[in-house]
């Protein structure tokens, strides 16, 4: 139950930080703030499901904002800031997946020295 609570909290956090990143990304300082806040939050989360949930939620917000709106515009423009934000979403997923804690097997203690 504790793991589920952490994953849900990470999902909500990823959604909130992603929406904030989309809101401030048109300005140069907004891109820096979005990239810094997103990366810091990812690294602050424990390895495993929480990081994956955060990165996935953040990337889903960015992907939805990059799709065309019914009025014909985009929430993330096809400019340097927009492409940087989209690239950062991919990078967050890669880092989250690469830093999942590995389960290592215990050495066989029944036969030491073999």
Helices and strands as residue ranges (DSSP letters): H 2-24, H 28-44, H 49-66, H 80-98
